[in-house]
């Protein structure tokens, strides 16, 4: 489980590319490497990945075909920035919302507004995605737990504070960038349960 509070952004390195499998590595901070073992989970851009080895202050990950297909990790090249969060531990503060690291889809940045001292980013959505997005609800975007601002028929937005822009990759992204999307699991469960009950004539 993750909290959606990104710890830092760092450059990714492609260590190996094989048919439908890529091996990535990232540099770890002193805090992140403490107690880290192979088999542990770290989220890159919100994607829960298993640490396969730790060497020279770096963590390595194997990314398989389904993850490469569904997320934006398949587009990464050496030197690209990713958001990083180690898995939450019992006793940690959950400053965001509970996230699984299982990405539902990608969404594209369609507009960035920069009024004074603010940043508003708009993302495209399909009708199927829209039903899981509620104004002032939660959403996971590239691993960041964010509050949804407005939801329109084909887009939604989030408002980002300067700290988020500094710590995460959102300050570096432009219109057209693909971002990993994870719905709030509670909202998704409620919507799907009510939809199923309606389809079965129980509502």
N, C-alpha and C positions, 0 to 999 in steps of 0.2 A: 504494500500500500504506500501511496505517496500523498503528500499534503498539497502539492501544487505550488509550493514556495520554492522557486528556483534559487539554487545556491550560488551559481555563477554561470557565465558563458565561457566556452573555451573552443579552441580549434580542434577539429576532428582530423585524424590521419587514416587514410585507407591503407591498411597493411597488406591486404590480399583480395583479389577479385577472382571468383570462380563462377561457374555456371549457376546462377540463381542463389549465390551465397557471397556475402562480402564480410570481411573482417575489418573492424574499426578499432582504433585506440584513441584514448584521450589522456591528457595530463591531469593528474589528481592534485588537489590542494592538500596541504598538510592535515587539515581537518578531515577531508574525505578519505584519506588513506588509513587513518587510525582505525584499527580493528577490521579493516576490509579483508575479506577472504574470497577465494574463487567460489563461484556459486551464488554470491550475493547479487542483489539487484540494484541497478542504477538506471534512472530514466534519462534518456537523451531525447530532447525535443518532445518529452512526454511519453516516450515509448519505453516500456519496461524491458530491460535487457539484462542478460545474465553475464556476470564477469567470468571470463574463461581463463584469464591469467593476469597476474600483476607483475610488471617488470619495469625497472628503472623509473619508478614513480608514475607509471602509466597503467591504465586498466584497458583490457582487450575484450571485444565482444564479437560474436558471430551473429550476423543478421540474415535470416533466411527469406525465402521467396515470398511468403505471404506478407511478412513485415515490409519487405521492399516494395510490394505491390500496393499495400493499403496506406502506407505512410510516406512522408517526404524524405525518409532516410535513403531511399533508393536514388535520390537526386544529389546526394552529398558528394562533394569532392574534397580532396585534401586541402586543408586551410579554411574550409567553411566553418562558421560558428554554430555551436549547438548549445541549448540550455541543458544544465546538469542538475540533477537532484538525486541524492542517495535515498534509498528506501527509508520510510519512517520507522522509528523504533518505539516500543512501549515507553511511555513517559515523555516523549517529545511533544512540544506544542504543535497543535494542528492549526496553523494560522490561516490556511486556505480552506479547502474542503477535501474529503476523502476521494482519492483518485486511484484507479487501478493500473494505469499505464497501458491499458488496452485501447488503442485508437479505433474510432468508429469510421473515420473518413478524413479526407483533407478538404480544406476550404481555401479559397483564394482571396487575397487582399484586393479589394476593388477600389478603395479610396482611403486616403489618409488626410485628415483635417488637423491643422495646427493653429487653433486660436491661441491667444496669449496664455502662456504657461500651461497649456493643455495639449493632449494628443488624443485624437479620436480615430480609431481604425475600424473600417467597415469591411465585412467579410460576406462573400456570396453564400447562399444556401439554396437547397432544393426544397420542394414542399414536404418531402419526407423528413428532412432535417429540421424544418421549422417547428414541427410539433413538439420537439424536445427542448426548444429554446424559449424561455419565458423572461420577459423584462424583469430585471433585478434578481434573476436567478443566477446560478453558477454555470460556468463552462470551463473546460480545460483547453487551452490553446498553446501548442508547443510546450506543454508541460506546466504552463502557468495557470493557477486558479484565478479566474477573473469573473467579475460581476458583469452581466449583460446589461447594456444600456437600453437600446431600442431594438425592436424586432419588426421588420417590414416583410412584405411578401417574398422578397428575393434576397434580402440581406439583413444583417444585424451588426451592431457595433459594440465596442468596449471603450472605456475611457481609461487612459494609462497615466499614472503619475510619473514624475521624473525618475524616481528610484527604480521603477519597473523598467523604464527605458534604458537606464544605466546598467542594471544587473543582468538583464536578459537580452536576447537577440532582437527584440522588437524595435529598438532604436536603430537597428541596421537594416531592417527589411523595407522593401519598396512595394508599390502596387504591382500585382502579378505574382508575388511570392506565394507559394503553397505552404499552408500551416496545418499541423496536425490538430484534429478536433476530437475531444472526448466529452461526451455528454455527462451531465450530472447524473450519476446512477440512480438516485432516488427519483428524480423527475422522469427518467426513462422508464423505470419500473412501473410508476404510477400510470403513465400514458399508455404503455403497452398492456397493462392489466385492464384498464378501462376500455381500451379499444377492443380487446379480446372479449370482454363481457358484453360489449355492445354488439359485436358480430355474432355472438351466441344467443342474443336476445335476452340477456339477463339484466339489461338496463332499459 
